[in-house]
Amino acid sequence: MPQVTVVARIRARPNAIEKVRDALLALVVPTVNKDDGCINYDLYQDNDNPSLFFFLENWESEELLKKHLDSEHIKAYRKETEDLIEQRDLYRLTRIS
């Protein structure tokens, strides 16, 4: 199965930017250290709109990405931020060149 690249776009509610930022930052270490197949897991915040966050991720396979998405730290993050986030978009990409 080919490597999968993910771009995750998260928009925090205006009154929750710092809480969402902290929750997203808390995902990095357990993902990089514990989730099999994680090649990179990089978090960014938009310079012009601080309520926008992006993860740029690479995974060895779709199967290992799915395991990450079902992990306890992702479940805890979703529960913690369910009322703090306006929108989440997840794009799965396959490199073609």
Secondary structure, DSSP 4 states (H G I P E B T S, - for coil): ---EEEEEEEEE-GGGHHHHHHHHHHHHHHHHHHSTTEEEEEEEE-SS-TTEEEEEEEES-HHHHHHHHTSHHHHHHHHHHTTTEEEEEEEEE----
